[in-house]
Amino acid sequence: MLAGKRILLIIGGGIAAYKALELIRLVQKAGAAVVPVLTRAGAQFVTPLSVGALAGARVHQDLFDLTDEAEMGHIRLSRAADLVVVAPATADLLARMAGGRADDLASTLLLATDKRVLVAPAMNVRMWQHPATQRNLAVLRSDGVLVVGPDAGEMACGEYGPGRMAEPAAIVAAIGAAIGSAIGSASGAGPGGGPLAGRHVLVTSGPTHEPIDPVRYIANRSSGAQGAAVAAALRDLGARVTFVTGPAVVPPPAGVAVVRVETAREMAAAVAAALPAEAAVMAAAVADWHVTNASGQKLKKAGSGGAPELAFAENPDILAAVSAGPQRPRLVVGFAAETADVVAHATAKRARKGCDWIVANDVSPGTGIMGGAENAVVLITAAGAEAWPRMGKDAVARRLAARIAAALA
């Protein structure tokens, strides 16, 4: 997919800039040429000499370079690439992109380009979690900017959490998916076109919250990131997407019909109301049980210190109901989050639920997948198990959306 392609790589100013050197090597190994742009801050972490030597190309740094700008170099650079990649994409760069700034070479290129843009965020965990950064990211996503990462892990500052730039191999996978999506767009994808144009696809996402009392509930660690990414990828292929989401951390993508629910029973009703659809992707992490004796008042500690006795009942099996229902979509895709014997459990789940495919993953502690930025899935179909490499959740979503489009063709 990358053979003969040209990647414009903008290197922002963060400690993760050193990973850009490995990224250049891997992109070239995949067959693409790299045109590097080094920001002033980026040059504090990696040198123009090292970047240029690895890329085998001149490093562009100055917006007001007399030689380049005699030929409108910023326009030429921004249009000649097949994809623009920002890695690392710092909090400042994301803010400047979201605000439409154009006061240095990198920001001007990003504003002038007519190509797709992929960003790999990298910053301190508090900066990543700050509402301003999340607002900026939501704006960029709604503008069509693709995102890979960040990963969770230990920071250079000693803190731990999400904010580490995705590994170079994962960024290369996201580049391949973005190039493939752009090729599809050139052949008719986008608003009103694309392989899924005119088709209705239902996507569920996020956790459900099952109340114990007005202030407490039972839930799981799902962030909703994978479901949101799937909805966005299907939208980008032209589908009309109904997105039924529990109280997720990740906001819904733009351009889809959003139905917000809280409990599994509410989600089951919303799914039934959204049918018919040609495909259903059931990515939500639905709670298996709800509390039948939930209190209308906040539960208090008893004087004896004893815990309250909670009674449970099974929630509706939404995936099985959709698979066996009278309005069954042509393609039903379930998800299976496992901590052991992933393929065996997911294969049994596919047979038990009656769905066509299961997207299975290992969410054991230490994998960083539940609530993280990456995923490593196994696609279970009637033909068997197909393991995909670990990659960003956006890249997983685009690959799954392409498979869905092929299956419905």
N, C-alpha and C positions, 0 to 999 in steps of 0.2 A: 504493500500500500504506500510506502514512503519512497520507493525507488524513483529517482529523478525529481523529487519534490524539493521545495526551497522553504526553509523555516527561518523566519525572522525572530531571533531570540533576544529579548530585552532582559538584561540582568540587573535586578534592583539591588538596593543597598541593605543587605542583611548578612548575618554570619552564614546563612544557607547558600550564599553566592558561591561558596566553594563547590557545592553540588552541581552547579551549572557547568563546571568543567567536565565532570563525568557525563552529564546530560549531552553535551556537545559530542562526546565520543560515541555514545550509544545511538544518537540520532544519525550520525554519519555511518555507523555500522549498519543501521537499518536502510541505508541507501540514499538519504536526503543530504542536501547541502545546508549549512548553517551560516546565516548572515548575522553576526553579533552586534548588538547595541549595548554599550556599557554606560549606565548612568553615573553621574558624578559620585553619588553615594556608593554605588556598586564598586567603583574603582578603589574605594577604601578597603575592600576585602579581597578582590582579585585584580591582578594587573592586566592592562591591555596586552602586554606581551604574551602572557600565558593564555589568555582567551584567543588572541589572534593566531598563536602557534597551533593550538588544538583545532581551531576552526579552519585553518588554512585560508583565511580571508581577512580583509581589513576590518578593524574594529571601529565602529562609528560611535562618536561620543558627543560631537558639538553640533548644535542646531545651526549655528552661524558659521559653519565651515565654508570658506570662500569658494573652494573648488567644487564641493558638492552642491551648494546652493545656487551656483551659476546654472546648474541643470535642474533646479528644484529637487534636490536630493531627497528631502523628507517625503515628497510625494512619490518619487520613484521607488524608494525603499518600501514604503507602506503598501504599494500596489503590486510590486514584483513578487512578493512572497505568496506561497500557497496557504500559509497559516502564520499568525503572529502568536508567539508564546512569551509570557512574562514569568520568569522564574529566577529568583524568588520575586513574588509579588508582595511587597511590603504593605503595611497598613496605609502608609502615605501614598504609595502608588495607587492602591485601590481607591482611596479617597479622591485623588486627582482624576482618575478615570471616571468615577461616578459623577464628579462635578464638571466634567468636560474641559479640564484645564489643558493648556497647550503652551507652556512656557519653557519647555526644554525639548530635546530631541525625542526622548521616549514618549512623553505625553502627546507631542504633536503627531508622531507616527500613529499612535493609538487612535487619535481623533480623525486622522486623515485616511486611515485604511478602509478598504472595502472588502477585506477578508475577515474570516472568523478569527476570534481572539480566544486563547486559552490561558488562564492564569493559574499559577501554583502558589497559593498564599503561604506566607511564612512570617511569623511574628510571635511575640510573647503571648502566653495563654490569656492574660487579662486583656491585652489589646485585641486578640481575636474575639473574645467574648463580649467586648464592649458594644453597647447598642449602636454606636455610630458605625463601627466596622460592619456589623450585621446589616444595618440599613444600607450601607454602601454596596455590600455584596448582593442584597436583594435587588437594588437598582441595576447592577451590572447583569445579574441573571435575567432580569426582565428585558434588558437590552440585547440579550442573546449571547452574552459572554459565557464561555464554558469554564468550569472550575474543576480542578483536580486537587484533592487533599483539603485541608492539611491533615497530617497524622497526629496522633496523641503520643506523647513521650516526654523524656526529660529535656528541658531547654538548656541553652548555653548559660542562662542566668541561674540555673539550678532549680527553677520551678518545673512542675510536671503538669501536663494536660495537652489539649489540642492546640496546634500552632506550628508544629514542625513541618517543614516543606515535605511534600510527598517524595518518595525515593525516585531517582532518575528513571529506573525501569518502569515505574508506574506512570510517570509523566510521558514516557515514550509510548506506552500503551494508549494513553489518553490522546496523544497526538495522532496515532494511527486511527483511532475511532473518530476523531474530529475530521481528519482528512477524508475518511470514508463517508462520513455524513455530508461533508461539503460536496463530494462527488455526486451523492444522491440528490442534493439540493440543485446542483447544476443540471440534473436530468429531470427536474420537475418538482423537487421538494419545496417546502415553504408554504406560506399562506395560500390556500386554495389548490395546492399541488402536493406531490409527494406520493410515495407508495401506499400510504394509509389515508389519502385524501377521501373525505366523505364517509369514513368508517368511524363508528362510535366504539370507544374502548373505555372500560371501567377499571379504575385503579383504586385499591384500598391501601392505606398507609398508616404508620404510627402505632402507638400503643392504644389500649383502651384503659380507662380508669373505672374501677368497680368500687362504689362507695362503701365505707364502713360506717361513717357518720358524716355530718356536714363538712368536716375538715380533714378526714382521713380517707384513704382509698388504697386499693390493691392495684399495682401496676407492674410494668417491667421496664427494662433499660432501653427499649427501642427509641431512637431519635427521630425516626421517620425519614432519614436522609435517603435511604435506598428507594423507598416508594416515591418520594418527591422527584428523585432523579429519573425514575422510570416514566413518570407522568410527563416530565419535560422532554424526554427523548421521544416518546410517542407523539407528543404535540409537534415536535420538530419534523417528524415524518408525515405530518399532515392530518393526524387523527383528531377527532373531536373527543376530548378526554373529560370524563366525569371523575373527579378526585374526591373520594370519601376518606376523610382523615380523622383520626383520633387526636387527642391533645399532644401533638408532636412538638419537638424542639425546633426542627427545621421548618421554615415557612413554606407554604404551598408555592409551586411555580406560577408564574404569570401565564395567562392564556388558556387556563383550564377552568372548568366549572367546579367550584369547591363546595363540598358538603361537609360541614364540621359536626362531629359527634363526640360523645364522651364514653359511653358504655358499649359493650358488645351487642346488647340488644338493640341499642340505637343504630349501631353500624349495620346489623342485619336488616333492619327496616329500611335504612337508606340505600343499601345495596339492592334490595328487592325493588325499591321505587325507581332505581336508575336503569334497570333492565327494560327493554332488550339492549344488548350490545353484541358486537361481533367478536370481541375478546374481553376477557376479564383477567386482570393481574392482581392477585390477592396477596399483596405484600405486607399487610397489616399484621402486627403481633398481637392477636386477639387473646384476651384473657380466657382461660378455659372455664373458670368458675366465677360466680358472683355471690355476694353475701345476701342471704335471704332475710336475715334479721337485722339489716342495717338500721341504725338508730337515727331518728329525726333530730336528736340533740347530741351535742358533743359528749362522748363517753368519758366518764370520770374514773379515776382510780378508786377502787373500793377500799374501805378502811382496812380490810385484811390484806390488801396488796395483791389480791387475786386478779388474774387477767380475765377480760370478758370472754364469754363463750360465743364463738361465731359459727353460724350454720351456713353451709355452702350448697349451691346447686349448679349444675352444668349450664354453661351459656350455649346459645345456638351455635351449631357448627356451620358457619357461613360458607366455607369452601365446599363442603359436601352438599349443602343445599343448592348452591349455584350449579354445581356439577350435575346434580340429579333433577334440577327443576325444569318446568315446562318451557322456560325461556332461556335454556342453556346456551351460552355463547358458543360459537364454532370452536374457539380455543379458550381453555381455562388453565391458567397458570397459578399454581400455589407456591408458597414459600415454606421452607422448613429450617428452623434454627435449632441446631443440635449441638450437644457437647460430647458425644461419643458415637461411634459407629454411624457416621453421617450418611454414607451411601445406603447402608442397609435400612436405617430408619426412614430415610427419605423415599426409598423405593417402596417400602411397605406403606408409607403414607399416601403415595400416589395411587396405589391400588385401592386403599381403604377409602379415600376421598372421592375417587372417580374422576380426577382431573387429568388433563393431558400431559402437563409438564409440572415438575417441581424444581424450584431453584433452591438448592440446599447449601447451607454454610455451617462452619464450625464456629460457634460463639463461646467457646471455652474461655475462662479467665486467662488473660495473657495474649489472646489473639488480637485484641484491640478492635474487633469487628463490630460488636454490639455498641452502638453509639459513636463509632469511629468514622474515619473518612474513606477507608478502603474496605474491600470485600474480596474474598476468595471463594468462589461458588462452584458447585457441581450441578450441571443441568441434567435432570433425570427425565428421560422420555421413554417411550415404548421401545426405542432402539437400545437403551442402556444408559450408562452414566458417562458424562462428558465433563472432565475437569477443566476449568478455566484458570489462567494464572491470576495471582493476586494483582489487583489494580484498583484505581479510584472508583468510587461508587458511580460517578457520572459515566465512566468508561464501561462499567458493567451494564449500566442502564442502556447505553447506546447499542451495545452488542446484543442485549436481549431484545430491544426494540427492532433491530434489524432482522432478528430471527422471527419475531412475531410477524413482521411485514412479509417476509418470505413465506411463512406458513399460511397467511391469509391470501396470498397472491393467487 
